[in-house]
Amino acid sequence: MAQTFSAITHGLATFRSDLSFAGVIPNHVASLSHYQMLIESLPPHIKSFGWLARDEKSSLPSRHLGLLQGNEINDIETRINRAADALNDLITTLPDSATFSAKKLTPHPLYLKGLCIAVAFDPAFSFLYRANIDLLRDLGADIRFFSPLTDTSLPKADTLYLPGGYPELYLERLAGNQPIKKKPFSCTIKLINPSLQSVVGCYTYANLSQIPTLTASR
């Protein structure tokens, strides 16, 4: 990463001419000499405001597809506070904060008025962005959340939305929730109606296509 640091920084600084790029703060830096190697590679017009040292006590653990989620990390507050303390030492080197004017929003046409969307949301399906839900509601949709892990029935809906998450970690619980479905997890899309319109996001889509290979019984 040290060898590509300058190229990435230069690319970010010049990609959008309408954005002002103040500088850079490299993180996960191993030592002062490592930091010096990084800043010496920077173009003259890019400023460094300091560096954040490599610190396992403030880093967030990860698994094969990304970070562990907050509710899975017992000491997440301690980790965040430790990272904040490290940033606090750099505050005096930073430029003044930028200000932005409020943008006038144009109401969306109600393209989804009268449409009900059942949205899975629980520890197995948790990669859900608030902005996406807000947009669906602004377009007129009625959003009804449900949990494939714990609910005993599915909401009556026109469309099923399975967001991303880590469903592969909950295969037995998902397969065992017979009140909500009578078929294996790979048939989740057909739970309400075989003709139900469905949207599947992120790794959930990959799981639906690969469930038969994840365990000997699925």
HELIX and SHEET records of a PDB file:
HELIX    1   1 PHE A    5  PHE A   15  1                                  11    
HELIX    2   2 LEU A   32  GLU A   40  1                                   9    
HELIX    3   3 GLY A   70  GLU A   72  5                                   3    
HELIX    4   4 ILE A   76  ASN A   88  1                                  13    
HELIX    5   5 ILE A   91  THR A   93  5                                   3    
HELIX    6   6 ARG A  130  ASP A  138  1                                   9    
HELIX    7   7 PRO A  167  TYR A  170  5                                   4    
HELIX    8   8 LEU A  171  GLY A  176  1                                   6    
HELIX    9   9 PHE A  185  LYS A  190  5                                   6    
HELIX   10  10 CYS A  202  LEU A  214  1                                  13    
SHEET    1   A 2 SER A  62  ARG A  63  0                                        
SHEET    2   A 2 GLY A  66  LEU A  67 -1                                        
SHEET    1   B 4 ASP A 142  PHE A 146  0                                        
SHEET    2   B 4 CYS A 116  ALA A 120  1                                        
SHEET    3   B 4 THR A 159  LEU A 162  1                                        
SHEET    4   B 4 GLN A 197  VAL A 200  1                                        
END                                                                             
